[in-house]
Amino acid sequence: MRTDPAEARQFVRDTGVDALAVAVGSSHAMTTRTAALDHELIRELAAAVPVPLVLHGSSGVPDEELARAVDAGMRKINVGTALNVAYTRSVRQFLDADTAVVDPRKYLAGARTAMAHEVSRLLRTIGTPSLQ
């Protein structure tokens, strides 16, 4: 199911929401990056509503698709699952390498760093939307 631009316009008008999460091809908590977004629909939605568009399930969207989505009008990109994956991967690698460690300070610092690197990578990927 995809978001209808006319229904989105009416919903924003009726509710006064500050932002609108739309269905354009991704879904929550994706751990594989296989989602294909409808970029034409994103452009239509951006033109139809006066509020920022939100993309849930962005962790399941390939980098090039994310960049195109921002260029098409998406303004808030939710990537919580990607950050959780980076964090957890780091913890698992540390604990697998040193099974005797019991002090979380030893492995959580690296996990925070891994998450920060993923944030930086995603920000470089998404870039700045072109000005129209």
ABEGO torsion letter per residue (X at the ends): XBBBAAAAAAAAAAAGBABBBBBAGBBBGBABBABBBBAAAAAAAAAABABBBBBBGAAABBAAAAAAAAAAGBABBBAAAAAAAAAAAAAAAAAAABAABABAAAAAAAAAAAAAAAAAAAAAAAEBBBBX
